[in-house]
Amino acid sequence: MEKLIFEKSKTGAKAYSLPSYDIPKSDINSLIPEGLIRKQDARLPETSEIEIARHFLRLSKLNYNIEEGLYPLGSCTMKYNPKINEKTSSNPGFTDLHPFSPDSINQGALSVIFELGECLKKISGLPGVTLQPAAGAHGELTGILMFKAYHEDRGDTGRTKILIPDSAHGTNPASAVIGGFETVKIISNANGRVDIGDLASKCGDNVAGFMLTNPNTLGLFEYDIIEIEKLVHGCGGLMYMDGANLNALLGIASPGSMGFDCVHINLHKTFATPHGGGGPGAGPVCVSDKLVSFLPNPTVEIRNDEYVCVYGDKSIGKVHTFNGNFGMLVRALTYIRMNGDEGLRRISENAIINANYMFRLIADNFDVPYDEHCMHEFIISGDRQKAQGANTKDMAKRLLDYGFHAPTVYFPLLVKEAMLIEPTETEAKENIDDFANVMNKIAGEAADNPELLTSAPQSTPVKRLNDAIAARKLNIKWTAAGGEE
Ligand SMILES: Cc1ncc(COP(=O)(O)O)c(C=O)c1O
C-alpha cells in the first residue's frame, strides 16, 4: 500500500516558510500563559512542499464529487455548483469584513442579505424572511419555535401537537420534539399522498401545526394541498412546508400560494451552494404575516436609504451568530441573479423532465410503487432483486464499481428496499442514459449473478464496510505500524 504522508516524514524537510518573529523571542514565554506553552514539539510530519501537495491531491481524488459524475442522491439535490458563486463569495470586500463592524460600513453585506431575502420572499410567495438558520433542519427548528411563539402570544397554550406525514424526513419530527411538541403521525394513502381522512380525524384544538414536504419525499406533488390547508387552518393550526424539494417548484408554484405559513429553503440544494461535510450551509425561512413579528433578530430592512439591522420585541431571538453563514448567502444570490426569473423556472422544468426521463428508462426493471409522472425525483424498490439474492444496499454498492454515486437508499421508510433517485437539471441526456444503462445492467446482474452485487464494491479505495460498526465505532485515527497514534 502506498505510504501515507505521516510515514514519509523526513527530519528537516519543510513545506513552509514563516516570517521572522516581530517580538523578541525572550518575551514569548511571558506573553503566553504558562499552561498553554508546549513542553515538547508537536509530533507533525516533516515533508517537502511537493509531497504535501501530492498528499492532498491524492486524498481529493479518493472522494466522489459532483464534478466527477452524476450524484443522484434523492431529496439532497446534488446539482452542479457554478464557479461564479465561488468568485463572488471570495470577494475581499466580503471575506475581509469584520462581523462586528457597524451597519454604516456594512452596507454592501447588508445589501446582499436584504436582496437575497427579497428574492426568497418572491420565490416563496411569503412576506417575511430570516437568513440565519445554518441548514434545513435548523430552519425547521426555527419555524417550529415561531409556531410556539405565535400560539403563546395569543394565549392559546393547549396546542401541544405537530402533525407529520409518515413519508417525512426524520428531521421533521426531531425538530418538532426539540421545539417542545409531541408528534402525531398522519398516514399516506395508496397514491403516496396525505390521507385526508386521517388528517381530518387528527385536526383539533390541540394541534399547533402540520409539517408537510411538497413535493413529498416520494417525488409526488400533494395535489390535495388546498383541502389540507383548510383542515389545518380550520382547526387553528399553522402550515409548515419542508422546502427541501423546492427544486421542483421554482417559478411554477409557491408555498405562499399553497397556504403555508412557513417554509425553510435549503440553499445548498435548490440554490447551488456547496453541501459541506456537515456545513457551513444555510436554511433560510420565509413566513406569512402571522409569523413576521416572531422572526429571529435581527432582520435587515431599508430605512432612510440605508440598510439597517432591526430588532423586534416578539422575536424568538437569535438562532445563529451574526447574520448566518454569509458566504452561502452570497453564492445563492449570485445563482439567483445569474438565472433570473425565467432561468429559475427552467431549472425546475428541466429537473422534472430529467427525472421523468430517467424513471421511464429504468422503470421496467424494478418494482415501482407509484407508477405515475414524478416531480424532480422518483422512487423505485429493490424488492424484486432482493428476492433474487441482492438487496438495495448491494445494488447501491455495485453502482460504485461502475463509477457512479449511489442514490438515497432505504428512505423514505414507507417503501420497502427504497431507492430515491434525483438526477437534477444539471445532467445532460448522455449522463442520464449512462446511469440508466448501468441500473438496468445491475438489475440483470441481480437476476443472473447476485454475488457480483453482494461482494461489491471491488473498485473503490475502501471495499465493503460493516456500516453498523462504521457508524457506531467510527475510528478515523491514523495509527503507525508500531501502534503509535
Ligand atoms: C425532505 C428533507 N427535509 C429536511 C432535510 C434536512 O435538511 P438539512 O440536511 O439541510 O438539514 C432534508 C435533507 O436531506 C430532506 O431531504
PDBQT file of the ligand as one rigid body, heavy atoms in Angstrom, charges set to zero:
ROOT
HETATM    1  C1  LIG A 501     -37.024  16.251   2.929  1.00  0.00    +0.000 C 
HETATM    2  C2  LIG A 501     -35.905  16.778   3.759  1.00  0.00    +0.000 A 
HETATM    3  N1  LIG A 501     -36.188  17.576   4.799  1.00  0.00    +0.000 NA
HETATM    4  C3  LIG A 501     -35.217  18.101   5.568  1.00  0.00    +0.000 A 
HETATM    5  C4  LIG A 501     -33.882  17.836   5.326  1.00  0.00    +0.000 A 
HETATM    6  C5  LIG A 501     -32.839  18.429   6.236  1.00  0.00    +0.000 C 
HETATM    7  O1  LIG A 501     -32.061  19.367   5.574  1.00  0.00    +0.000 OA
HETATM    8  P1  LIG A 501     -30.543  19.674   6.006  1.00  0.00    +0.000 P 
HETATM    9  O2  LIG A 501     -29.748  18.461   5.633  1.00  0.00    +0.000 OA
HETATM   10  O3  LIG A 501     -30.177  20.893   5.249  1.00  0.00    +0.000 OA
HETATM   11  O4  LIG A 501     -30.550  19.898   7.495  1.00  0.00    +0.000 OA
HETATM   12  C6  LIG A 501     -33.538  17.007   4.262  1.00  0.00    +0.000 A 
HETATM   13  C7  LIG A 501     -32.121  16.689   3.982  1.00  0.00    +0.000 C 
HETATM   14  O5  LIG A 501     -31.761  15.922   3.154  1.00  0.00    +0.000 OA
HETATM   15  C8  LIG A 501     -34.565  16.472   3.451  1.00  0.00    +0.000 A 
HETATM   16  O6  LIG A 501     -34.286  15.683   2.410  1.00  0.00    +0.000 OA
ENDROOT
TORSDOF 0
